[in-house]
Amino acid sequence: MSNAYDVLRDHHNVLRGLGSRLKAAPVGSAERQETLDELLREFTIHMRIEDDIYYPALSAASRLIAIAHAEHRQIYDQLAVALRTPASSPHYVDEWNSFLMVLEAHADEEERDLVPPPAPVDLTDAELEDLGNRMAAEMERQRNSTFEELHVKARAALLKAF
């Protein structure tokens, strides 16, 4: 049993932890690449559970959801810049730190504004449990899916190309 708020907060902490590991890993190292791959996968999972499951359940908070969607686009934009910056560039570390900063700022704002959401959204404990279970199950499905792993790599390649 998982409460939706706990699922979100816990996964934000997973992303924050991966961000810290990425910052600590030497540029060009296998450790950094492995951490980056894991971060991109967890980031993609997170955006999908929010966009497909959590946000629709909070549709009555439409203004805040619109802001959250705009922040997702901003995070993807910064991710694209970071992916396009060669490791040899003097801006490489700064671009990745900028990506992590907008990602963490989004998580902080989301926890402040949408966990729990404001009125008129009023989810019962049972609805929160159902939502949390659906989110946790989808996260697990995506983590265990070869197709989803390939999808993340393809999306990263696409962001890098444009």
Phi, psi and chi 1 to 4 in degrees:
 res  aa     phi    psi   chi1   chi2   chi3   chi4
   1 MET       -  130.4  -61.2  -66.9  -91.8      -
   2 SER  -135.5  126.4  -58.7      -      -      -
   3 ASN   -77.5  136.7  173.3  -60.7      -      -
   4 ALA   -56.8  -38.9      -      -      -      -
   5 TYR   -64.8  -41.2  -57.0  151.4      -      -
   6 ASP   -65.9  -40.0  -66.3  -23.8      -      -
   7 VAL   -59.6  -45.9  170.8      -      -      -
   8 LEU   -64.4  -49.9  -87.7 -177.1      -      -
   9 ARG   -60.4  -44.6  -78.4 -169.8 -162.3  104.1
  10 ASP   -61.5  -41.6  -70.3  -11.8      -      -
  11 HIS   -72.8  -33.1 -156.7 -113.3      -      -
  12 HIS   -58.4  -40.7  -76.0  159.6      -      -
  13 ASN   -67.5  -34.2  -71.3  -25.9      -      -
  14 VAL   -60.8  -46.5  166.3      -      -      -
  15 LEU   -63.8  -41.6  -67.4  170.7      -      -
  16 ARG   -62.4  -42.1  -71.6  177.7 -179.4  113.9
  17 GLY   -63.7  -42.0      -      -      -      -
  18 LEU   -64.8  -36.8  -72.4  167.2      -      -
  19 GLY   -61.8  -42.6      -      -      -      -
  20 SER   -64.0  -42.0  -64.9      -      -      -
  21 ARG   -63.4  -39.2  -81.2 -179.9   37.7 -154.5
  22 LEU   -63.9  -44.7 -174.4   69.1      -      -
  23 LYS   -60.8  -35.2  -73.6  178.2 -173.6  174.6
  24 ALA   -81.1  -21.5      -      -      -      -
  25 ALA   -78.1  135.9      -      -      -      -
  26 PRO   -63.3  138.4  -18.3   28.1      -      -
  27 VAL   -57.7  132.5  172.4      -      -      -
  28 GLY    87.5   -3.5      -      -      -      -
  29 SER   -84.8  156.5   67.3      -      -      -
  30 ALA   -61.9  -37.3      -      -      -      -
  31 GLU   -59.9  -42.6  175.2 -167.4   -3.1      -
  32 ARG   -65.3  -42.8 -173.1  176.8  179.5   92.4
  33 GLN   -64.0  -42.6 -171.7   57.8   54.1      -
  34 GLU   -63.2  -42.5  -72.0  167.2   17.4      -
  35 THR   -65.4  -41.7  -57.9      -      -      -
  36 LEU   -62.5  -44.1  178.4   57.6      -      -
  37 ASP   -59.0  -44.8  -70.0  -14.6      -      -
  38 GLU   -66.8  -40.8 -171.4  177.2  -10.5      -
  39 LEU   -62.2  -45.3  174.5   63.0      -      -
  40 LEU   -63.1  -38.6  -67.6  178.6      -      -
  41 ARG   -66.0  -48.5 -173.9  169.0 -179.4  128.3
  42 GLU   -66.3  -36.2  -68.3  -61.0  -37.5      -
  43 PHE   -61.6  -45.8  167.8   70.4      -      -
  44 THR   -62.9  -45.0  -59.2      -      -      -
  45 ILE   -56.7  -45.6  -71.3  169.2      -      -
  46 HIS   -62.8  -46.2 -166.4   78.4      -      -
  47 MET   -62.0  -38.5  -65.7  -63.7  151.4      -
  48 ARG   -67.9  -44.1  -62.9  -98.5  -60.2  -85.7
  49 ILE   -67.8  -32.5   63.1  158.3      -      -
  50 GLU   -69.9  -51.4  -73.4 -177.0  -10.0      -
  51 ASP   -66.6  -37.7  -70.2  -18.2      -      -
  52 ASP   -92.8  -26.2  -61.9  -12.9      -      -
  53 ILE  -121.9  -56.7  -58.5  172.0      -      -
  54 TYR   -70.0  -53.6 -171.6   67.4      -      -
  55 TYR   -60.5  -43.3  -67.0  167.8      -      -
  56 PRO   -58.4  -32.2  -28.2   37.1      -      -
  57 ALA   -70.9  -17.9      -      -      -      -
  58 LEU  -108.2   23.0  -84.4   56.9      -      -
  59 SER   -56.0  -23.8   59.4      -      -      -
  60 ALA   -66.8  -19.9      -      -      -      -
  61 ALA   -95.0   49.9      -      -      -      -
  62 SER   -58.4  -37.6   58.4      -      -      -
  63 ARG   -63.4  -44.5 -174.8 -176.5   63.9   78.6
  64 LEU   -68.1  -34.7  -68.8  173.0      -      -
  65 ILE   -67.3  -39.3  -60.8  -57.3      -      -
  66 ALA   -61.7  -40.7      -      -      -      -
  67 ILE   -63.8  -44.0  -68.9  168.1      -      -
  68 ALA   -61.8  -41.5      -      -      -      -
  69 HIS   -63.2  -40.6  -79.5  -60.8      -      -
  70 ALA   -63.3  -39.1      -      -      -      -
  71 GLU   -64.5  -37.5  -71.8  173.8   -3.3      -
  72 HIS   -59.6  -44.3  -78.7 -166.2      -      -
  73 ARG   -62.0  -40.3  -73.5 -171.0  -63.8  -82.0
  74 GLN   -63.0  -40.8 -175.8 -178.7   24.2      -
  75 ILE   -65.5  -44.3  -63.5  166.7      -      -
  76 TYR   -61.7  -39.5  -84.1  116.4      -      -
  77 ASP   -60.8  -45.3  -71.8  -12.2      -      -
  78 GLN   -69.1  -34.9 -176.8   55.6   46.2      -
  79 LEU   -60.8  -43.0  174.9   58.9      -      -
  80 ALA   -61.2  -41.8      -      -      -      -
  81 VAL   -62.0  -45.8  170.3      -      -      -
  82 ALA   -63.2  -43.0      -      -      -      -
  83 LEU   -64.5  -32.9  -74.5  167.9      -      -
  84 ARG   -80.5  -13.1  -77.4 -166.4  -57.9  -98.2
  85 THR   -84.5  118.6  -55.1      -      -      -
  86 PRO   -65.0  148.8   -0.4    4.0      -      -
  87 ALA   -59.9  -23.0      -      -      -      -
  88 SER   -80.2  -10.7   58.6      -      -      -
  89 SER   -72.5  143.2  166.6      -      -      -
  90 PRO   -66.6  -13.6   18.4  -26.5      -      -
  91 HIS   -97.7   -1.3  -55.9  -67.4      -      -
  92 TYR   -54.2  -55.3  178.3   80.5      -      -
  93 VAL   -63.4  -40.8  170.9      -      -      -
  94 ASP   -61.9  -40.3  -69.4  -20.8      -      -
  95 GLU   -66.2  -40.8  -66.5  -60.2   -9.2      -
  96 TRP   -68.6  -37.0  -79.7  105.2      -      -
  97 ASN   -65.6  -35.4  -73.5  -17.4      -      -
  98 SER   -65.0  -42.3  -67.4      -      -      -
  99 PHE   -58.7  -48.5  164.1   71.1      -      -
 100 LEU   -63.3  -35.6  -64.5  171.4      -      -
 101 MET   -65.2  -46.6 -172.6  177.8   71.3      -
 102 VAL   -69.0  -33.4  -67.5      -      -      -
 103 LEU   -64.6  -47.3 -179.7   60.6      -      -
 104 GLU   -68.1  -37.7  -71.3 -179.7   21.8      -
 105 ALA   -62.8  -40.7      -      -      -      -
 106 HIS   -62.0  -45.9  169.6   68.8      -      -
 107 ALA   -60.1  -43.8      -      -      -      -
 108 ASP   -62.2  -46.0  -67.5  -15.8      -      -
 109 GLU   -64.9  -40.7  -72.4  174.9   26.3      -
 110 GLU   -62.4  -44.6 -167.4  167.6   74.6      -
 111 GLU   -63.6  -34.8  -71.4  176.1   10.1      -
 112 ARG   -73.2  -43.1 -175.6 -167.9   66.8 -140.1
 113 ASP   -97.6  -26.5  -63.2  -20.6      -      -
 114 LEU  -123.3    2.5  -67.7  172.0      -      -
 115 VAL  -130.1   86.3 -179.3      -      -      -
 116 PRO   -83.0  163.2   30.6  -34.0      -      -
 117 PRO   -74.8  158.8   26.7  -32.6      -      -
 118 PRO   -76.6  166.8   30.9  -36.0      -      -
 119 ALA   -59.4  147.4      -      -      -      -
 120 PRO   -86.5    3.7   32.9  -34.7      -      -
 121 VAL   -68.5  127.9  179.1      -      -      -
 122 ASP  -144.3   88.9 -173.3   20.0      -      -
 123 LEU   -86.1  134.6  -60.9  170.1      -      -
 124 THR   -75.6  165.6   65.0      -      -      -
 125 ASP   -57.8  -40.0  -72.0  -13.3      -      -
 126 ALA   -65.4  -41.3      -      -      -      -
 127 GLU   -64.8  -39.6  -72.0  169.5  -33.5      -
 128 LEU   -64.5  -40.4  -78.5  172.1      -      -
 129 GLU   -64.0  -45.6  -72.5  -66.8  -36.5      -
 130 ASP   -61.5  -46.2  177.6   59.4      -      -
 131 LEU   -61.5  -46.6 -163.3   55.3      -      -
 132 GLY   -61.6  -41.9      -      -      -      -
 133 ASN   -65.1  -40.9  -71.6  -27.4      -      -
 134 ARG   -63.6  -42.8  -74.7  174.7   39.8 -143.5
 135 MET   -64.1  -47.0  -69.1  162.0   64.3      -
 136 ALA   -63.2  -40.7      -      -      -      -
 137 ALA   -65.4  -40.4      -      -      -      -
 138 GLU   -68.2  -38.4  179.5   58.6   16.2      -
 139 MET   -60.7  -45.0  -70.5  166.5   70.2      -
 140 GLU   -65.6  -41.5 -162.3   57.1   30.7      -
 141 ARG   -59.6  -46.0 -175.1 -165.6   69.8   73.8
 142 GLN   -66.6  -37.9  -71.8 -173.9   41.9      -
 143 ARG   -64.3  -30.6  -78.4 -170.9 -172.8  114.1
 144 ASN   -98.1    9.8  -66.3  -43.0      -      -
 145 SER  -104.5  120.7  164.6      -      -      -
 146 THR   -62.8  -39.6  -57.8      -      -      -
 147 PHE   -58.5  -45.6  173.6   79.3      -      -
 148 GLU   -64.9  -36.8  -67.8  -61.3  -21.2      -
 149 GLU   -62.4  -43.9 -174.5  174.9  -13.6      -
 150 LEU   -66.3  -37.2  -65.9  172.0      -      -
 151 HIS   -61.1  -43.2  178.2 -103.6      -      -
 152 VAL   -62.9  -44.6  169.8      -      -      -
 153 LYS   -65.2  -39.8  -71.3 -178.9 -179.4 -176.6
 154 ALA   -65.4  -41.7      -      -      -      -
 155 ARG   -64.5  -42.2 -178.4  173.3 -162.6  140.3
 156 ALA   -61.5  -41.5      -      -      -      -
 157 ALA   -63.9  -39.6      -      -      -      -
 158 LEU   -66.2  -45.4 -162.4   61.4      -      -
 159 LEU   -60.4  -38.5  -74.1  171.5      -      -
 160 LYS   -67.2  -33.8 -166.9  174.0 -172.5  174.4
 161 ALA   -76.1  -26.3      -      -      -      -
 162 PHE  -107.1      -  -70.2   99.8      -      -
